[in-house]
Amino acid sequence: MAEAHQAVAFQFTITPEGIDLRLSYQALSQIYLSGLRSWKKRISRMRNRVIKGVYPASPSSWLFVVIAILATMYMRSDPSMGLIAKIQEHLPVSLSLSVQGQTMLSVLVFSTLLWLSLILTLRFCLKLLLSYHRWMFEQHGHISTTTKVWVTLVRLLSGRKPLLYSYQTSLPCLPVPPIKDTLERYLESVRPLLSGPGFQRMTVLAAQFENSLGNRLQRYLKLKALWATNYVSDWWEEYIYLRGRGPIMVNSNYYGMDFLYVTPTPIQAARAGNTITALLLYRRKVNSEQLTPVKSNQIKMRSVLHLSLSTCVSSPDVLQHWQDSEFVAVYHRGRYFRLWVYKAGRLLSPREIEYQIQRILDDPSPPGPGEDRLGALTAGDRVPWCAVRKQHFSSGVNKRSLDCIERAAFFVTLDDEEQGMMGEDPVGNLDRYAKSLLHGKCYDRWFDKSFSVVVYKNGKNGLNAEHSWADAPTVAHLWEFTLATDAFQLGYTEDGHCKGEVERSLPPPQRLTWDIPVQEQVSISLSVAQALADDVDCHVFPFRDFGKGRIKKLKISPDAFIQLALQLAYYRDRKTFCLTYEASMTRLFREGRTETVRSCSNEGCAFVKAVESGEGPEHCRRLFRLAAEKHQNLYRLAMTGSGIDRHLFCLYVVSKYLGVESPFLTEVLSEPWRLSTSQTPVQQLELFDMKNHPDFISLGGGFGPVADDGYGVSYIIVGEDMINYHVSCKHSFSETDSHRFGAQISRALLDLLSVLTPAKSENSQAQDKKQQ
């Protein structure tokens, strides 16, 4: 094979005249360059570790401390108050070291110890400052003196440009809320959902739990919080994502879409070339920690943003991380390939990757027996996949091929379908586009990979992401960078191809081979996954009547406005209220992931009922302001570590470890989230120029419904005048319909704007007519 010949650096034969040694200088040169790249990366990582290790100080500050101590010693002043002399007494005596040399060494030791003490002090001070969260609860435009002083101190201590993970050791740990506060907030959240007797019963259960088992569980949880970096994250990752035995396709994985109106090139191989390149450039920025820090209300905060080469391995499910990989795994028409994206330490140009992708597209070889639907094992139930993996994929050719997929930087699917908002049925095509990214054919994605990039025949793209390794904001950050780099930095030639030169001597992509004796289990997994996929009802629609620009003019939080519109839409759709999940981030804390905002509140329900009963506009506006402020407060509490659900979840895990049953916790954790919502944040506005390129609008992404009888709603606020929605539910429950609920959302948004916009007086209307 061509790649095997490329790997031979030297050959020798033994002849009667001696040994005939033949060196391939080109191969040796490639080996040298590859090793050089590896050492450069090691040195870069080591340098970053040093910079992060001394943050918020800098390595050069050590020299400043040494010079300052030497200067004071030169002026015959002892800043150490005798410590330098003590250090000198305990130094090992050396004949080759003069008295002056011993003094110099003592000064260096003292200066280093003083420098490290200053670093620890600064880090402790920064952690104390970052533990202050009152700024989140202040009204916009009314900043207190305390917060202004706090902002100044934070800027002074973190003025130097931080690396990606510089803040990690300075972020405070997630606090364990008082159990009394959590129970009070829980009862308040379920009050509008329960009848009088039902709420009274739940109040009694909560009181019994607090007075008996609750305090015992709380003590164990506080003990964990003392030594664990984050008392929630490890259990959340393990029990919510990795211990589940049902399919992760639809139930856990989520998707991200391409631009709404624009496809940068119709050539599939070219789009794949630029997309792969952009993702690898992003990985390079992550590895070198060059990403720009995220700002929150003009205060620098480092979000825990980590792009790793990860795979969810089902034996049992664990997350495996690899530091680096120089290839990607590619699927096309039932065949799997390994595509090398580096050559001798050099990242291939986008045009070279396009050339390699085109080789795969032009490869006429058929898939092997059972190969085409092998990916269905990752889409079905986890128990059969675990057993099959252990029995048939732990050795031999299957293990080698599986390792290629799992150790790849990411997975790429070259889909033979066309997708996007196109043709005579753009609405229906958007829905099919979403379903394709969510589950595809159930065998043409590798659902265990950290993410699978999908490039369609017409150049449209998207991704499917596994949930355990990262939440949606992290993947959204990655995907924003990818789309912007693809369209605005890498670009395409006039005929739609990638830019750059092609080295024609590149070895072709390697075809992975399999020996699959488990085709029956593949068929069973496929049938389970296909039934799940067929049951999903997706609807994607852009709401163009207004956006956050109009909402902010009313001095209202756009997220609160949208969440209350969702409450109104659900009430109209189902004639009742339900437990509502809204995801929020806990990035203000070390290793923070998510918390739940229970968006269905007493104030929100009162507003919805007032609107539906035809109450007066002024009364409705007053109730809306109360509901919006309540929602904002709930969101702030969730972000600052005072949420409800992660605390109760961890108490439940402790009870299981202790082997005790709690009727209260069992009932709380069995309550279904019939309305699960999430906002996809636009985090890198500088990457997109909405004024000069208004068509380059992201569609965002979505997920499947959490409850069989509920809705999943994802939304992204794009620019000032658009909100894109992704609605999902299940066909098997007759009372839900994604298109009907989408129409209810649009109607609710318009009705809310009408309620909140005061009618113009007759005089102002007359003045408007005169101006016209």
Secondary structure by P-SEA (a helix, b strand, c coil): caaaaaaccbbbbbccccccccccaaaaaaaaaaaaaaaaaaaaaaaaaaaaaacccccaaaaaaaaaaaaaaaaccccccaaaaaaaaaccccccccaaaaaaaaaaaaaaaaaaaaaaaaaaaaaaaaacccccccccccccaaaaaaaaaaaaaaccccccccccccccccccccaaaaaaaaaaaacccccaaaaaaaaaaaaaaaacaaaaaaaaaaaaaaccccccaaaaaacccccccccccccccccccccccccccccaaaaaaaaaaaaaaaaaaaaaccccccccccbbbbccccccccccccccbbbbbbccccbbbbbcccbbbbbbcccccccccaaaaaaaaaaaaacccccccccccccccccccaaaaaaaaaccccccaaaaaaaaaaaccbbbbbcccccccccccaaaaaaaaaaaaaccccccccccccbbbbbccccccccccccccccaaaaaaaaaaaaaaaccccccccccccccccccccccbbbbbbbcccaaaaaaaaaaaaaaaaabbbbbbbbccccaaaaaaacccaaaaaaaaaaaaaaaacccccbbbbbbbccccccccccccccccaaaaaaaaaaaacccaaaaaaaaaaaaaaaaaaaaaaaaccccaaaaaaaaaaaaaaccccaaaaaaaaccccbbbbbbcccccccccccccccccccccccccccccbbbbbbbbccccbbbbbbbbbcccccccaaaaaaaaaaaaaaaaaaacccccaaaaaaaaaac
